[in-house]
């Protein structure tokens, strides 16, 4: 059996991992849509915060749902517009593939635009309910959890809220501008645990809840501790 200290490289100073969470004040913007044509126009013009809110933030708001679509755009396309193929296309967008909101927006625009080119009449039909483009103001809040080593990191992951997990594991991708997350970056850069970092980064955030994500992170880290 290998000790924890043997797995953690000897460094002059390891940067502690500070677990933060975030609070979001939701607001309705000026953009709204009553049809798919209006939706496409609004999708092109809305602020980046709306794209973020209806895709990245949706994963936190509906973290306890194991089934259903992964973003608000897909939900509306199905429930309000009765367009299952469009909904599936929008739901297929994986936010982990994007490091900028503008690129993510362009992907959504391409999907809706392509659908309306194939189904021009669908764009004119009035939806059952209006889609209101929302955005949120984010405030980062520190928690009492700090990790100086792998054991403390595991304890921190156990103790923080799912909002903290979302903040570091999902939202961080846009902040880092990398195909990664805060947890993996710290494990790799500060503890030198490249394989553990890679395993965390491969966790599927779409087929499980955030509590499941927490449990998977803990299992991966515990394997590195043994």
C-alpha positions in Angstrom: 0.0 0.0 0.0 1.3 3.4 -0.9 1.0 6.3 1.6 -0.7 9.5 0.7 2.5 11.5 1.2 4.2 9.3 -1.4 1.6 10.2 -4.0 1.9 13.9 -3.3 5.1 15.4 -4.7 7.4 17.1 -2.3 7.1 20.8 -3.1 8.4 23.9 -1.5 4.9 25.2 -1.1 1.6 23.6 -2.3 -1.1 26.1 -3.0 -4.2 25.4 -0.9 -7.5 24.6 -2.6 -10.1 27.0 -1.4 -13.7 25.7 -1.9 -16.0 28.4 -3.0 -19.6 28.5 -3.9 -21.7 31.0 -5.8 -25.0 32.7 -5.6 -27.0 33.9 -8.6 -29.5 36.7 -8.8 -31.8 35.8 -11.8 -33.1 38.6 -14.0 -35.3 38.7 -17.1 -33.7 40.4 -20.1 -35.4 42.3 -23.0 -35.2 39.3 -25.3 -38.2 36.9 -25.6 -39.6 34.6 -28.3 -43.1 33.4 -29.2 -42.0 31.4 -32.2 -38.9 29.6 -33.4 -38.1 32.4 -35.9 -38.2 34.9 -33.0 -36.2 32.5 -30.9 -33.4 32.4 -33.5 -33.2 36.2 -33.7 -33.1 36.5 -30.0 -30.5 33.8 -29.7 -28.2 35.7 -32.0 -28.7 39.0 -30.1 -29.1 38.1 -26.5 -26.3 38.8 -24.0 -23.8 36.1 -23.2 -25.2 35.8 -19.7 -28.4 34.4 -21.2 -26.6 31.7 -23.1 -24.7 30.8 -19.9 -27.9 30.8 -17.8 -29.9 28.5 -20.0 -27.1 26.0 -20.6 -24.4 25.9 -17.8 -26.7 27.1 -15.0 -29.5 24.6 -16.0 -27.2 21.8 -15.0 -27.3 23.1 -11.5 -30.9 24.0 -11.3 -32.1 20.6 -12.4 -29.2 18.6 -11.0 -31.6 16.2 -9.2 -33.3 15.1 -12.5 -31.8 12.0 -14.1 -33.9 12.2 -17.2 -34.9 14.9 -19.6 -33.1 17.6 -21.6 -29.9 19.2 -20.5 -30.7 22.9 -21.2 -33.7 25.3 -21.2 -33.6 25.8 -25.0 -34.2 22.1 -25.6 -37.0 22.0 -23.0 -38.8 24.9 -24.6 -38.4 23.4 -28.2 -40.2 20.3 -27.0 -42.7 21.5 -24.5 -43.8 24.8 -26.1 -43.0 24.2 -29.8 -43.6 20.4 -30.0 -40.4 19.9 -32.1 -38.7 16.8 -30.7 -36.0 16.6 -33.3 -35.0 20.2 -32.7 -35.1 19.6 -28.9 -32.8 16.6 -29.3 -30.4 18.6 -31.4 -30.2 21.4 -28.8 -29.9 18.9 -26.0 -27.0 17.2 -27.8 -24.8 20.2 -27.2 -22.2 19.3 -24.6 -21.0 22.4 -22.7 -17.8 20.6 -21.8 -16.7 21.1 -25.4 -16.7 24.9 -25.1 -14.4 27.3 -23.5 -16.2 30.5 -24.5 -19.9 31.5 -24.5 -19.7 33.0 -28.0 -18.7 29.6 -29.4 -21.5 27.9 -27.5 -24.0 30.5 -28.8 -22.9 29.9 -32.3 -23.5 26.2 -31.9 -27.0 26.7 -30.7 -27.6 29.2 -33.6 -26.4 26.7 -36.1 -28.7 24.0 -34.8 -31.8 26.2 -34.9 -30.9 27.8 -38.2 -30.4 24.4 -39.9 -33.7 23.1 -38.5 -35.6 26.1 -39.8 -34.0 25.8 -43.2 -35.3 22.2 -43.4 -38.7 23.1 -41.8 -39.5 26.7 -42.8 -43.1 26.5 -41.7 -42.1 25.6 -38.2 -40.6 29.0 -37.6 -43.9 30.8 -38.0 -46.0 28.7 -35.6 -46.8 30.4 -32.3 -45.4 28.6 -29.3 -47.6 27.4 -26.5 -45.7 29.7 -24.1 -43.2 32.5 -24.4 -39.5 31.9 -23.9 -38.0 34.6 -21.8 -34.3 35.0 -22.0 -32.9 35.3 -18.5 -29.4 36.0 -17.1 -28.0 36.1 -13.6 -25.6 38.1 -11.6 -23.1 35.9 -9.9 -21.5 36.4 -6.4 -18.7 34.1 -5.4 -18.9 33.1 -1.7 -16.0 31.4 0.1 -16.8 28.3 2.3 -15.0 27.1 5.4 -13.4 24.2 3.5 -9.7 24.4 2.5 -7.5 21.6 1.3 -3.7 21.4 1.7 -3.4 17.8 0.7 -5.4 15.0 -0.9 -7.1 13.8 2.3 -8.4 17.3 3.1 -9.5 17.7 -0.5 -11.7 14.5 -0.2 -13.1 15.8 3.1 -13.9 19.1 1.4 -15.7 17.4 -1.5 -17.8 15.5 1.1 -18.7 18.5 3.1 -19.5 21.2 0.5 -22.9 21.8 -1.2 -23.7 20.8 -4.7 -23.6 24.4 -5.6 -19.9 24.4 -4.8 -19.5 21.3 -6.9 -21.2 23.0 -9.8 -19.1 26.2 -9.3 -15.7 24.3 -9.4 -16.6 21.4 -11.7 -18.8 22.9 -14.4 -18.8 26.7 -14.4 -15.0 26.7 -14.1 -14.5 25.6 -17.7 -15.4 29.1 -18.9 -13.3 30.8 -16.2 -10.3 28.6 -17.0 -10.8 28.7 -20.8 -9.7 25.1 -20.7 -11.4 21.7 -21.3 -11.0 21.1 -17.5 -12.2 22.1 -14.1 -10.9 23.6 -10.9 -10.5 20.3 -9.1 -8.6 18.6 -11.9 -6.4 21.7 -12.4 -5.4 21.7 -8.7 -4.8 17.9 -8.6 -2.6 18.1 -11.6 -0.7 21.4 -11.1 -0.3 21.4 -7.3 -0.3 17.7 -6.3 1.1 16.3 -9.6 -1.7 13.7 -9.8 -2.2 13.7 -13.6 -4.2 10.5 -13.9 -6.5 11.4 -11.0 -7.1 14.7 -12.6 -7.9 13.0 -16.0 -10.3 10.6 -14.3 -12.2 13.5 -12.7 -12.4 15.3 -16.0 -14.0 12.3 -17.7 -17.0 12.2 -15.3 -20.2 12.4 -17.3 -22.2 15.4 -16.0 -25.3 14.7 -18.1 -26.4 11.2 -17.1 -26.1 11.7 -13.3 -27.0 14.2 -10.7 -24.6 16.5 -9.0 -24.7 14.3 -5.9 -23.6 11.4 -8.1 -20.8 13.6 -9.5 -19.7 14.3 -5.9 -19.7 10.5 -5.1 -17.7 9.7 -8.2 -15.1 12.4 -7.4 -14.7 11.0 -3.9 -14.3 7.4 -5.2 -11.6 8.6 -7.6 -9.7 10.6 -5.0 -10.0 7.7 -2.4 -8.4 5.4 -5.0 -5.5 7.8 -5.2 -5.2 7.8 -1.4 -4.7 4.0 -1.1 
